[in-house]
Amino acid sequence: MNKRGFFILLILLFSLNIFGDFSFNASAQSSAPVCENEDELDDSQKKLCDDLKEIEKEEKEVQATLNIQKGKTATVEREVNILSGEIKSVQLSINKKNLLISNLGNDIALKDQTVSALNQKIENGKKSIVQLIRKTNEMDNVSLTEILLAHENISDFFVEADEYFLIQDSLEQLFAEIREIRGLTEEEKIKLEQKKKAELDLKAEIENQKKNVQVKESEKKNILALSKQTELTYEQILAEKRAKASSIRAALFKLRDSDGISFGDALKYAQESSRKTGVRASFIMAILKQESDLGNNVGACNLANDAPEYKWDRIMPGPEHYANYVANGKSCTGAASPCSWRDDQSTFKEITSKLGLDYSSTPLSCPIRSVSPWGGAMGPSQFIPTTWKSYESRIAQTLGVSTPNPWNPEHAFMATALYLQDLGAAGGGYSAEHTAAAKYYAGSNYSSGPGQSYGTSVMGHTASMQQQIDFLGEVN
């Protein structure tokens, strides 16, 4: 085959076979059911929608029965019937979520296939580009004289020159298509990650609902046992529940580096913070609970009788650290030591001065070496001074105070909620809250072991807090 024929064949190969059906519609692969458009669904999607409708019908019937029971005179029988209805309602909710998880599993599998197919197209395109570049270079390495001598007449030369430029155009087109496929691949990866998070959230909700069923079942058995053994009236059972609720509210809610407060006050601050930020009250309380647990283990620095290495000017970066950072073009790589991107010492002195506190003996948290070489976090919310400074105006505006205080429990609750809101926790969802908790503790290293362990522990506290909050809400 002569050179002209070879290039024509090469161009045809690239235009017809490299990417195949480049108009590959990834979105058309989704199996997420849209039950409103049943004519467009396949048989499995229609079956899913029918099952969901059946569960929703049962849920409405159970809710109607519950409403009737709640409208009756308070008796032990009524209380037991309400608990039975609530258990049934939760079980139906679990069934619905299991159906949705099953569908998400199918959708995730299809998304995986989509991403794999797109990645294969990219690999095919890369190989084709390499071949085109190699052949183009072969032509570039031939001199003009050699090309002219190789042709019998000048018209043949210009025909082959046109083919050369056609190859160059094909290269540009291939690069453009590779970029487009890469963008589509990234889009599909994002969708895949969203579906995986949705599946994780549903599974977490199911686990929490199962625990709620266990609590309701236990409460139901307890009421039945008490009513049979001692013939307690509903009023007496309700009095016991109110006594338990009072005990919960009065229980000490420990706070790190500050005096503890009652659970009732903690809940009040958390609910107010939740109303202003959209972050769940139980999640806010769980973060502060986790910080309190860590405080018990780590202890506090900058106390009056502490050794010099535990004092404020040794556990926090200061002016000298920041000056070296600035002098090196706002980088600590190759900078003079010591170096840090922040000056917490000056900010800490400013904060304590405004509050009328002695900076030399105001409690600060010690460094946690597995997370950072620095300490100096303040109060229950464990903000470092420069971070607190960046939130001061928002805390002041939200609470209507002039000078926010990191060691004031109410201020700390709001600071925690605002920060968690910025970390993506507003609106809830297990994956969003877990990630926000990990970032709260480990910052940009949130995907590390310590960050993930912190997030998992916080979510455990969240479930426990939510159960207590739900109980208090039922008794009121």
For each residue, the residues with C-beta under 8 A, 3 or more apart:
1: 5 6 9
2: 5 6
3: 6 7 160
4: 7 8 159 160 163
5: 1 2 8 9
6: 1 2 3 9 10
7: 3 4 10 11 135 160 163 164 166 167
8: 4 5 11 12 163
9: 1 5 6 12 13
10: 6 7 13 14 131 132 135 167
11: 7 8 14 15 163 166 167 170
12: 8 9 15 16
13: 9 10 16 17 18 128
14: 10 11 17 18 128 132 170 174
15: 11 12 18 170
16: 12 13
17: 13 14 20
18: 13 14 15 124 125 128 174
19: 22 121 124 125 177 181
20: 17 24 121
21: 24
22: 19 121 177 181
23:
24: 20 21 117 118 121
25: 28 29
26: 29 114 118 184 187 188
27: 30
28: 25
29: 25 26 110 111 113 114
30: 27 107 110 111
31: 42 44 45 103 106 107 110
32: 103 107
33: 41 45 48 49 103
34: 37 40 41
35: 38 41 49 52 53
36:
37: 34 40 41
38: 35 41 46 49
39:
40: 34 37
41: 33 34 35 37 38 45 46 49
42: 31 45 46
43: 46 47
44: 31 47 48 106
45: 31 33 41 42 48 49 103
46: 38 41 42 43 49 50
47: 43 44 50 51
48: 33 44 45 51 52 99 102 103
49: 33 35 38 41 45 46 52 53
50: 46 47 53 54
51: 47 48 54 55 99
52: 35 48 49 55 56 96 99 100
53: 35 49 50 56 57
54: 50 51 57 58
55: 51 52 58 59 92 95 96 99
56: 52 53 59 60 96
57: 53 54 60 61
58: 54 55 61 62 92
59: 55 56 62 63 89 92 93 96
60: 56 57 63 64
61: 57 58 64 65
62: 58 59 65 66 85 88 89 92
63: 59 60 66 67 89
64: 60 61 67 68
65: 61 62 68 69 85
66: 62 63 69 70 82 85 86 89
67: 63 64 70 71
68: 64 65 71 72
69: 65 66 72 78 81 82 85
70: 66 67 82
71: 67 68
72: 68 69 75 78
73: 78
74: 78 79 234 235 238
75: 72 78 79 234
76: 79 80 223 227 232 233 234 237
77: 80 81
78: 69 72 73 74 75 81 82 234
79: 74 75 76 82 83 223 234 237
80: 76 77 83 84 220 223 224
81: 69 77 78 84 85
82: 66 69 70 78 79 85 86
83: 79 80 86 87 216 219 220 223
84: 80 81 87 88 220
85: 62 65 66 69 81 82 88 89
86: 66 82 83 89 90 216
87: 83 84 90 91 213 216 217 220
88: 62 84 85 91 92
89: 59 62 63 66 85 86 92 93
90: 86 87 93 94 209 212 213 216
91: 87 88 94 95 213
92: 55 58 59 62 88 89 95 96
93: 59 89 90 96 97 209
94: 90 91 97 98 206 209 210 213
95: 55 91 92 98 99
96: 52 55 56 59 92 93 99 100
97: 93 94 100 101 202 205 206 209
98: 94 95 101 102 206
99: 48 51 52 55 95 96 102 103
100: 52 96 97 103 104 202
101: 97 98 104 105 199 202 203 206
102: 48 98 99 105 106
103: 31 32 33 45 48 99 100 106 107
104: 100 101 107 108 195 198 199 202
105: 101 102 108 109 199
106: 31 44 102 103 109 110
107: 30 31 32 103 104 110 111 195
108: 104 105 111 112 192 195 196 199
109: 105 106 112 113
110: 29 30 31 106 107 113 114
111: 29 30 107 108 114 115 188 191 192 195
112: 108 109 115 116 192
113: 29 109 110 116 117
114: 26 29 110 111 117 118 188 192
115: 111 112 118 119 185 188 189 192
116: 112 113 119 120
117: 24 113 114 120 121
118: 24 26 114 115 121 122 181 184 185 188
119: 115 116 122 123 185
120: 116 117 123 124
121: 19 20 22 24 117 118 124 125 181
122: 118 119 125 126 178 181 182 185
123: 119 120 126 127
124: 18 19 120 121 127 128
125: 18 19 121 122 128 129 174 177 178 181
126: 122 123 129 130 178
127: 123 124 130 131
128: 13 14 18 124 125 131 132 174
129: 125 126 132 133 171 174 175 178
130: 126 127 133 134
131: 10 127 128 134 135
132: 10 14 128 129 135 136 167 170 171 174
133: 129 130 136 137 171
134: 130 131 137 138
135: 7 10 131 132 138 139 167
136: 132 133 139 140 164 167 168 171
137: 133 134 140 141
138: 134 135 141 142
139: 135 136 142 164 167
140: 136 137
141: 137 138
142: 138 139 146 147
143: 146 147
144: 147 148
145: 148 149
146: 142 143 149 150
147: 142 143 144 150 151 157 160
148: 144 145 151 154 157
149: 145 146
150: 146 147
151: 147 148 154 156 157 160
152: 156
153: 156 157
154: 148 151 157 158
155: 158 159
156: 151 152 153 159 160
157: 147 148 151 153 154 160 161
158: 154 155 161 162
159: 4 155 156 162 163
160: 3 4 7 147 151 156 157 163 164
161: 157 158 164 165
162: 158 159 165 166
163: 4 7 8 11 159 160 166 167
164: 7 136 139 160 161 167 168
165: 161 162 168 169
166: 7 11 162 163 169 170
167: 7 10 11 132 135 136 139 163 164 170 171
168: 136 164 165 171 172
169: 165 166 172 173
170: 11 14 15 132 166 167 173 174
171: 129 132 133 136 167 168 174 175
172: 168 169 175 176
173: 169 170 176 177
174: 14 18 125 128 129 132 170 171 177 178
175: 129 171 172 178 179
176: 172 173 179 180
177: 19 22 125 173 174 180 181
178: 122 125 126 129 174 175 181 182
179: 175 176 182 183
180: 176 177 183 184
181: 19 22 118 121 122 125 177 178 184 185
182: 122 178 179 185 186
183: 179 180 186 187
184: 26 118 180 181 187 188
185: 115 118 119 122 181 182 188 189
186: 182 183 189 190
187: 26 183 184 190 191
188: 26 111 114 115 118 184 185 191 192
189: 115 185 186 192 193
190: 186 187 193 194
191: 111 187 188 194 195
192: 108 111 112 114 115 188 189 195 196
193: 189 190 196 197
194: 190 191 197 198
195: 104 107 108 111 191 192 198 199
196: 108 192 193 199 200
197: 193 194 200 201 429 431 432
198: 104 194 195 201 202
199: 101 104 105 108 195 196 202 203
200: 196 197 203 204 430 431
201: 197 198 204 205 429 430 431 432
202: 97 100 101 104 198 199 205 206
203: 101 199 200 206 207 430
204: 200 201 207 208 430 431 459
205: 97 201 202 208 209 430
206: 94 97 98 101 202 203 209 210
207: 203 204 210 211
208: 204 205 211 212 463 466
209: 90 93 94 97 205 206 212 213
210: 94 206 207 213 214
211: 207 208 214 215 463 467
212: 90 208 209 215 216 467 470
213: 87 90 91 94 209 210 216 217
214: 210 211 217 218
215: 211 212 218 219 467
216: 83 86 87 90 212 213 219 220
217: 87 213 214 220 221
218: 214 215 221 222
219: 83 215 216 222 223
220: 80 83 84 87 216 217 223 224
221: 217 218 224 225
222: 218 219 225 226
223: 76 79 80 83 219 220 226 227 237
224: 80 220 221 227 228
225: 221 222 228 229
226: 222 223 229 230 232 237
227: 76 223 224 230 231 232 237
228: 224 225 231
229: 225 226
230: 226 227
231: 227 228
232: 76 226 227 236 237
233: 76 236 237
234: 74 75 76 78 79 237 238
235: 74 238 239
236: 232 233 239 240
237: 76 79 223 226 227 232 233 234 240 241
238: 74 234 235 241 242 475
239: 235 236 242 243
240: 236 237 243 244
241: 237 238 244 245 475
242: 238 239 245 246 475
243: 239 240 246 247
244: 240 241 247 248 471 475
245: 241 242 248 249 471 472 475 476
246: 242 243 249 250
247: 243 244 250 251
248: 244 245 251 263 264 468 471 472
249: 245 246 262 263 264 267 472
250: 246 247 262 263 264
251: 247 248 262 263
252: 260 261 262 263
253: 260 261 262 263 265 266 285 288 289
254: 260 289 292 295 296
255: 258 259 260 261 288 291 292 379 380 409 412
256: 288 291 292 294 295 365 379 380 382
257: 295 300 363 364 365 378 379 380 382 407
258: 255 379 380 407 409 412
259: 255
260: 252 253 254 255
261: 252 253 255 265 266 409
262: 249 250 251 252 253 265 266
263: 248 249 250 251 252 253 266 267 468
264: 248 249 250 267 268
265: 253 261 262 268 269 409
266: 253 261 262 263 269 270 285 288 409 413
267: 249 263 264 270 271 281 285 469 472
268: 264 265 271 272
269: 265 266 272 273 409 410 413 414
270: 266 267 273 274 281 282 284 285 413 417
271: 267 268 274 275 281
272: 268 269 275 276 413 414
273: 269 270 276 277 279 281 284 413 414 416 417 418
274: 270 271 277 278 279 280 281 284 417
275: 271 272
276: 272 273 398 414 417
277: 273 274 417 418 420 421 426
278: 274 421 426 427
279: 273 274 283 284 417 420 421 425 426
280: 274 283 284 425 428 433 462 466
281: 267 270 271 273 274 284 285 465 469
282: 270 285 286 462 463 465 466 469
283: 279 280 286 287 420 425 428 433 437 458 462 465
284: 270 273 274 279 280 281 287 288 413 416 417 420
285: 253 266 267 270 281 282 288 289 461 462 465
286: 282 283 289 290 437 458 459 461 462 464 465
287: 283 284 290 291 416 420 437 440 458
288: 253 255 256 266 284 285 291 292 380 381 412 413 416
289: 253 254 285 286 292 293 461 465
290: 286 287 293 294 437 454 457 458 461
291: 255 256 287 288 294 295 380 381 382
292: 254 255 256 288 289 295 296 380
293: 289 290 296 297 457
294: 256 290 291 297 298 368
295: 254 256 257 291 292 298 299 300 365
296: 254 292 293
297: 293 294
298: 294 295 365 366 368
299: 295 366
300: 257 295 303 363 364 365 366
301: 306 310 311 312 315 363 364 365 366 375 376
302: 306 310 311 312 315 360 361 362 363 364
303: 300 306 310 361 363
304: 361
305:
306: 301 302 303 310 311
307: 310 311
308: 311 314
309: 314 315
310: 301 302 303 306 307 314 315 366
311: 301 302 306 307 308 314 315 360
312: 301 302 315 316 345 348 359 360 362 364 376
313: 316 318 345
314: 308 309 310 311
315: 301 302 309 310 311 312 364 366 367 374 375 376
316: 312 313 344 345 348 364 374 375 376 384 385
317: 321 322 338 340 342 343 344 345 374
318: 313 321 322 343 344 345 346
319: 322 323 343 345 346
320: 323 324 338
321: 317 318 324 325 338 339 340 342 343
322: 317 318 319 325 326 340 341 342 343
323: 319 320 326 327
324: 320 321 327 328 332 335 336 337 338 339
325: 321 322 328 330 331 332 335 339 340 341
326: 322 323 330
327: 323 324 335 336
328: 324 325 331 332 333 334 335 336 339
329:
330: 325 326 341
331: 325 328 334 335
332: 324 325 328 335 339 340 341
333: 328
334: 328 331
335: 324 325 327 328 331 332 339
336: 324 327 328 339
337: 324
338: 317 320 321 324
339: 321 324 325 328 332 335 336
340: 317 321 322 325 332 343 374
341: 322 325 330 332
342: 317 321 322 384 386
343: 317 318 319 321 322 340 346 347 386
344: 316 317 318 347 348 374 376 384 385 386
345: 312 313 316 317 318 319 348 349 385
346: 318 319 343 349 350
347: 343 344 350 351 385 386 388 389
348: 312 316 344 345 351 352 359 364 376 378 385
349: 345 346 352 353 359
350: 346 347 353 354 389
351: 347 348 354 355 378 385 388 389 406
352: 348 349 355 357 358 359 362
353: 349 350 356 357 359
354: 350 351 403
355: 351 352 403 405
356: 353
357: 352 353 362
358: 352 361 362
359: 312 348 349 352 353 362
360: 302 311 312
361: 302 303 304 358
362: 302 312 352 357 358 359 407
363: 257 300 301 302 303 407
364: 257 300 301 302 312 315 316 348 375 376 377 378
365: 256 257 295 298 300 301 368 375 376 377 378 382
366: 298 299 300 301 310 315 375
367: 315 372 373 374 375
368: 294 298 365 371 372 375
369: 372 373
370: 450
371: 368 441 442 445 450
372: 367 368 369 375
373: 367 369
374: 315 316 317 340 344 367 384
375: 301 315 316 364 365 366 367 368 372
376: 301 312 315 316 344 348 364 365 384 385
377: 364 365 382 383 384
378: 257 348 351 364 365 381 382 383 384 385 388 406 407
379: 255 256 257 258 382 383 405 406 407 408 412
380: 255 256 257 258 288 291 292 407 409 412 413 416
381: 288 291 378 406 412 413 415 416 419
382: 256 257 291 365 377 378 379
383: 377 378 379 387 388 391 406 415 419
384: 316 342 344 374 376 377 378 387 388
385: 316 344 345 347 348 351 376 378 388 389
386: 342 343 344 347 389 390
387: 383 384 390 391 419
388: 347 351 378 383 384 385 391 392 404 406 415
389: 347 350 351 385 386 392
390: 386 387
391: 383 387 388 394 395 404 415 418 419
392: 388 389 395 396 404
393: 396 397
394: 391 397 398 418
395: 391 392 398 399 401 404 411 414 415 418
396: 392 393 399 400 401 402 403 404
397: 393 394 400
398: 276 394 395 414 418
399: 395 396 404 410 411 414
400: 396 397
401: 395 396 404 411
402: 396
403: 354 355 396
404: 388 391 392 395 396 399 401 408 411 415
405: 355 379 408 411
406: 351 378 379 381 383 388 411 412 415
407: 257 258 362 363 378 379 380 412
408: 379 404 405 411 412
409: 255 258 261 265 266 269 380 412 413
410: 269 399 413 414
411: 395 399 401 404 405 406 408 414 415
412: 255 258 288 379 380 381 406 407 408 409 415 416
413: 266 269 270 272 273 284 288 380 381 409 410 416 417
414: 269 272 273 276 395 398 399 410 411 417 418
415: 381 383 388 391 395 404 406 411 412 418 419
416: 273 284 287 288 380 381 412 413 419 420 440
417: 270 273 274 276 277 279 284 413 414 420 421
418: 273 277 391 394 395 398 414 415 421 422
419: 381 383 387 391 415 416 422 423 440
420: 277 279 283 284 287 416 417 423 425 426 436 437 440
421: 277 278 279 417 418 425 426
422: 418 419
423: 419 420 435 436 439 440
424: 432 435 436
425: 279 280 283 420 421 428 432 433 436 437
426: 277 278 279 420 421
427: 278 432
428: 280 283 425 432 433
429: 197 201 432 433
430: 200 201 203 204 205 433 434 459
431: 197 200 201 204 434 435
432: 197 201 424 425 427 428 429 435 436
433: 280 283 425 428 429 430 436 437 455 458 459 462
434: 430 431 437 438 455 456 458 459
435: 423 424 431 432 438 439 446 455
436: 420 423 424 425 432 433 439 440 455
437: 283 286 287 290 420 425 433 434 440 441 454 455 458 459
438: 434 435 441 442 446 447 451 452 454 455
439: 423 435 436 442 443 444 446 451
440: 287 416 419 420 423 436 437 454
441: 371 437 438 446 450 451 454 455
442: 371 438 439 445 446 448 450 451 454
443: 439 446
444: 439
445: 371 442 448 450 451
446: 435 438 439 441 442 443 451 452 455
447: 438 451 452
448: 442 445 451 452
449: 452 453
450: 370 371 441 442 445 453 454
451: 438 439 441 442 445 446 447 448 454 455
452: 438 446 447 448 449 455 456
453: 449 450 456 457
454: 290 437 438 440 441 442 450 451 457 458
455: 433 434 435 436 437 438 441 446 451 452 458 459
456: 434 452 453 459 460
457: 290 293 453 454 460 461
458: 283 286 287 290 433 434 437 454 455 461 462
459: 204 286 430 433 434 437 455 456 462 463
460: 456 457 463 464
461: 285 286 289 290 457 458 464 465
462: 280 282 283 285 286 433 458 459 465 466
463: 208 211 282 459 460 466 467
464: 286 460 461 467 468
465: 281 282 283 285 286 289 461 462 468 469
466: 208 280 282 462 463 469 470
467: 211 212 215 463 464 470 471
468: 248 263 464 465 471 472
469: 267 281 282 465 466 472 473
470: 212 466 467 473 474
471: 244 245 248 467 468 474 475
472: 245 248 249 267 468 469 475 476
473: 469 470 476
474: 470 471
475: 238 241 242 244 245 471 472
476: 245 472 473
